[in-house]
């Protein structure tokens, strides 16, 4: 990487020469390809930083082995806290320890590093830390063809998709489906799709998860990696699925449909079509992200769990960060209790 390096730490280890490189904003052009190749994960790309204020300290940690990137993690520093922006990725325990060492070495005034959602095996870190299950991702392993995927679904799911196709054709014969890539995605159309999603959640008496910052981040990710399905009828967007494609992976960020199409299962049909489009484009996995909904299981989503980890520089840093330590402890216990209740409900229903 020859654009600009803010810092470089030598991590010689055996025969392989390892380095940690820190790159600050504005990021050099070569960083985008490096981040894409490291994890093939849209949540690990520069687009993830769209909603972070320009005056906030944001940088990228790159672990290189013999000059090749093996780990790339974006993070922001606010006072004595570092928050890792890259999420929903797998990282080896040794690599996480190496990153913590490097960040603490570079940022002497930092007390703690917060990893919101990472998958890593148990590892004896030489730092005080807290860890609990934070979220999940339902992932579909994609076969070679849409026909093979359809055949792999259960008979009830296949019947539901065929029934949805018939009902949609009868209910709205002028309904037209179209896929749009980064160059043809209208921001207003994405906003309309998000509005439909918020309306669906409101009808379920749930709070919408979208904010101005999350919408800005979504628009940024779609502008760089988007593959969005819109279903239009009568000049209006009636349903759709907003995805991003990075490497061999598709990530489903928004799925929504007009409540008038509830009986027709238009949302399920759009999701199936988006999965088939990802297969046609040669992708390997389709990430349905969080939410343990029945339709994700029926579409063959397999759960992967991710942990929230807070690493403290020392015991003195724990004492200096007691409010954060207490909040993390309470949230972890609350998350565990919620998971037990959800598991009990699923068992009771079955």
C-alpha positions in Angstrom: 0.0 0.0 0.0 1.8 3.1 -1.2 -0.7 6.0 -0.9 -0.2 7.2 2.7 0.6 5.4 6.0 -0.1 7.2 9.3 1.7 4.6 11.3 3.4 1.2 11.0 4.2 -1.3 13.7 6.5 -4.2 13.1 5.1 -7.5 14.3 7.7 -10.0 13.2 6.5 -13.5 13.9 8.4 -16.5 12.8 9.2 -16.6 9.1 6.2 -14.5 8.1 6.7 -10.8 8.4 3.7 -9.1 10.0 2.9 -5.5 10.2 0.1 -3.4 11.6 -0.8 -0.4 9.4 -3.0 2.5 10.5 -4.6 4.7 7.9 -6.6 7.8 8.7 -9.2 9.8 6.8 -9.4 10.8 4.0 -8.7 7.2 3.1 -6.5 6.5 0.1 -8.1 4.9 -3.0 -6.2 1.6 -2.6 -7.9 1.0 0.8 -11.3 0.1 -0.7 -10.0 -2.9 -2.6 -8.0 -4.1 0.5 -11.1 -4.0 2.8 -13.2 -5.7 0.2 -10.7 -8.6 -0.2 -10.1 -9.0 3.6 -13.6 -9.9 4.6 -16.0 -9.6 1.6 -18.3 -7.9 4.0 -20.1 -4.6 3.4 -20.0 -3.8 7.1 -16.2 -3.8 6.9 -15.9 -1.3 4.0 -15.5 2.5 3.9 -19.2 2.9 3.1 -19.8 1.9 6.8 -18.4 5.3 7.8 -20.9 7.5 5.9 -22.8 8.7 9.0 -19.7 9.4 11.1 -19.1 13.1 11.4 -16.2 14.5 9.5 -14.6 15.9 12.7 -14.6 12.5 14.4 -11.3 10.6 14.5 -11.8 7.6 12.2 -9.0 5.2 11.1 -8.5 1.8 9.7 -6.3 -0.9 11.3 -4.7 -3.2 8.7 -2.9 -6.4 9.6 -0.5 -7.4 6.9 1.4 -10.7 6.4 4.2 -10.5 4.0 2.6 -7.4 2.6 -0.8 -8.9 2.0 -3.8 -7.7 4.1 -5.3 -10.4 6.3 -7.5 -8.2 8.6 -9.0 -4.8 8.0 -11.0 -3.1 10.8 -12.4 0.5 10.7 -12.7 2.2 14.1 -13.5 5.6 15.6 -12.0 7.2 18.7 -14.0 9.4 21.0 -12.1 10.5 24.1 -10.8 7.4 26.0 -12.9 5.0 24.0 -12.4 3.2 20.7 -15.4 1.8 18.9 -14.8 -0.7 16.1 -17.1 0.1 13.2 -16.5 -3.1 11.3 -19.2 -5.6 12.3 -20.5 -9.1 11.6 -17.1 -10.6 10.8 -15.1 -13.5 12.0 -11.7 -12.9 13.5 -9.2 -15.3 15.1 -8.5 -14.9 18.8 -4.9 -14.2 18.2 -5.7 -11.6 15.6 -8.1 -9.8 18.0 -5.4 -9.8 20.7 -2.8 -8.4 18.2 -5.3 -5.7 17.2 -5.9 -4.8 20.9 -2.1 -4.6 21.6 -1.6 -2.3 18.5 -4.5 0.0 19.3 -3.5 0.4 22.9 0.1 1.1 21.8 -0.9 3.7 19.3 -3.6 5.4 21.4 -2.0 5.8 24.8 -4.9 7.7 26.3 -7.5 5.0 25.5 -9.0 3.0 28.3 -11.2 0.5 26.3 -11.9 -1.0 22.9 -15.5 -1.9 22.0 -16.2 -4.6 19.4 -20.0 -4.5 18.8 -20.4 -7.7 16.8 -17.6 -10.2 16.1 -17.3 -13.9 15.9 -14.2 -15.2 17.6 -13.3 -18.4 19.5 -12.6 -18.3 23.2 -9.2 -16.8 23.7 -7.3 -15.9 26.9 -6.7 -12.2 26.3 -4.0 -10.6 28.4 -6.5 -7.7 29.1 -9.6 -7.5 31.3 -12.7 -7.9 29.1 -16.4 -8.4 29.0 -18.2 -10.6 26.4 -21.8 -11.6 25.7 -23.9 -12.7 22.7 -25.1 -9.6 20.9 -26.7 -10.5 17.7 -27.0 -13.1 15.0 -26.9 -13.5 11.2 -29.1 -16.0 9.3 -27.0 -17.2 6.4 -28.0 -19.1 3.3 -25.4 -21.2 1.5 -26.2 -20.7 -2.2 -26.2 -23.5 -4.7 -25.2 -23.2 -8.3 -28.6 -22.4 -9.9 -32.0 -20.9 -8.8 -33.7 -24.2 -9.7 -31.4 -26.1 -7.3 -32.2 -23.6 -4.6 -35.9 -23.9 -5.1 -35.7 -27.7 -5.1 -33.8 -27.6 -1.8 -36.6 -25.7 0.0 -39.3 -27.6 1.9 -42.5 -28.5 0.1 -44.6 -26.0 2.2 -42.2 -23.2 1.3 -42.2 -24.1 -2.4 -46.0 -24.1 -2.3 -46.1 -20.7 -0.5 -43.8 -19.2 -3.2 -46.0 -20.6 -6.1 -49.1 -19.4 -4.3 -47.6 -15.9 -3.9 -46.8 -15.7 -7.6 -50.4 -16.6 -8.5 -52.0 -14.2 -6.0 -49.7 -11.3 -6.9 -50.5 -11.8 -10.6 -54.2 -11.8 -9.8 -54.2 -8.9 -7.3 -51.9 -6.6 -9.3 -51.4 -7.7 -12.9 -49.4 -4.5 -13.6 -46.9 -5.2 -10.9 -43.4 -5.0 -12.4 -40.2 -6.2 -10.8 -36.8 -4.6 -11.6 -33.3 -4.9 -10.2 -31.1 -1.8 -9.9 -27.3 -1.6 -9.3 -25.2 1.2 -7.8 -25.5 3.4 -10.9 -29.3 3.2 -11.2 -30.6 3.3 -7.6 -32.7 6.3 -6.9 -32.3 7.5 -3.3 -35.9 8.5 -3.2 -36.9 5.0 -4.1 -34.8 3.6 -1.3 -36.4 6.1 1.2 -39.8 4.9 0.0 -38.9 1.3 0.6 -37.6 2.2 4.1 -41.0 4.0 4.7 -42.8 0.8 3.8 -40.6 -1.1 6.2 -41.4 1.3 9.0 -45.1 1.1 8.3 -44.9 -2.7 8.5 -43.2 -2.5 11.9 -45.7 0.1 13.1 -48.6 -2.3 12.2 -46.9 -4.9 14.4 -46.6 -2.4 17.2 -42.8 -2.5 16.9 -40.4 0.5 16.9 -38.7 1.2 13.5 -35.0 0.7 13.7 -34.1 3.2 11.0 -32.7 6.6 11.9 -31.3 9.4 9.9 -27.8 8.0 10.5 -28.7 4.5 9.6 -30.4 5.7 6.4 -27.3 7.7 5.4 -25.2 4.6 6.0 -27.6 2.5 4.0 -27.6 4.9 1.1 -23.8 5.0 1.1 -23.5 1.2 1.0 -26.1 0.9 -1.7 -24.4 3.6 -3.7 -21.2 1.5 -3.7 -22.4 -2.1 -3.7 -26.2 -2.1 -4.1 -28.5 -4.6 -5.8 -32.0 -3.5 -5.1 -35.2 -5.1 -6.2 -38.3 -2.8 -6.5 -41.8 -4.0 -7.2 -43.9 -1.2 -8.7 -47.6 -0.9 -9.4 -49.7 2.1 -10.3 -46.6 4.3 -10.4 -45.8 3.5 -6.7 -43.2 1.2 -5.0 -45.2 -1.6 -3.5 -42.4 -3.8 -2.2 -38.7 -4.5 -2.5 -35.5 -5.8 -1.1 -32.4 -3.7 -0.6 -29.2 -5.8 -0.8 -25.5 -5.2 -1.1 -23.0 -7.5 -2.9 -19.4 -7.6 -1.9 -17.2 -10.4 -3.2 -19.2 -13.6 -2.9 -21.6 -12.4 -0.3 -25.1 -10.7 -0.4 -26.4 -8.8 2.6 -30.1 -8.1 2.9 -30.6 -4.7 4.6 -34.3 -3.9 4.0 -37.3 -6.0 3.1 -40.7 -4.4 2.9 -44.1 -4.6 1.2 -47.3 -2.6 1.1 -49.7 -4.0 3.8 -52.3 -4.4 1.1 -50.2 -7.3 -0.2 -50.0 -9.2 3.1 -52.2 -12.1 2.0 -50.3 -12.4 -1.3 -47.0 -12.9 0.6 -45.3 -10.3 -1.7 -42.5 -9.8 0.8 -41.6 -13.5 0.7 -41.7 -13.5 -3.1 -39.4 -10.5 -3.3 -36.9 -12.1 -0.9 -36.9 -15.4 -2.9 -36.3 -13.4 -6.2 -33.5 -11.5 -4.6 -31.8 -14.7 -3.5 -32.2 -16.2 -7.0 -30.6 -13.0 -8.5 -27.6 -13.4 -6.1 -27.3 -17.0 -7.3 -27.3 -15.9 -11.0 -24.5 -13.5 -10.2 -22.4 -16.2 -8.8 -22.5 -15.3 -5.1 -21.8 -18.0 -2.4 -23.8 -16.8 0.6 -26.9 -14.7 1.2 -27.0 -13.0 4.6 -30.5 -12.4 6.0 -28.9 -10.6 9.0 -30.6 -10.4 12.5 -34.1 -11.4 13.4 -35.0 -15.0 14.1 -38.1 -14.9 11.9 -39.7 -18.1 10.6 -39.4 -17.1 6.9 -35.6 -16.9 7.3 -35.5 -20.5 8.5 -37.9 -21.6 5.8 -35.5 -20.0 3.2 -32.7 -22.2 4.7 -31.0 -19.5 6.8 -28.5 -21.0 9.3 -27.8 -19.0 12.4 -24.4 -17.5 13.1 -23.9 -15.8 16.5 -21.8 -12.7 17.1 -20.5 -11.4 20.4 -20.1 -7.9 21.9 -16.7 -7.6 23.4 -15.2 -4.8 25.5 -11.5 -4.9 26.1 -9.9 -2.8 28.8 -6.3 -1.7 28.9 -5.9 -2.6 32.6 -7.7 -3.1 35.8 -7.2 0.6 36.4 -9.0 1.3 33.1 -11.9 -0.8 34.4 -12.2 1.3 37.5 -12.0 4.5 35.4 -14.7 3.1 33.1 -17.2 1.8 35.7 -20.3 3.2 34.1 -19.4 1.4 30.8 -18.6 -1.7 32.7 -21.9 -1.6 34.6 -23.9 -1.0 31.4 -22.2 -3.8 29.6 -22.9 -6.2 32.5 -26.6 -5.3 32.6 -27.0 -5.5 28.8 -25.3 -8.9 28.8 -27.5 -10.3 31.5 -30.6 -8.8 29.8 -29.6 -10.3 26.5 -29.2 -13.7 28.1 -32.6 -13.5 29.8 -34.2 -12.5 26.5 -32.7 -15.4 24.7 -33.9 -17.9 27.3 -37.4 -16.5 27.1 -37.4 -16.7 23.3 -36.1 -20.2 23.4 -38.8 -21.2 25.9 -41.5 -19.6 23.7 -40.3 -21.5 20.6 -40.2 -24.7 22.5 -43.7 -24.1 23.9 -45.1 -23.3 20.4 -43.6 -26.4 18.9 
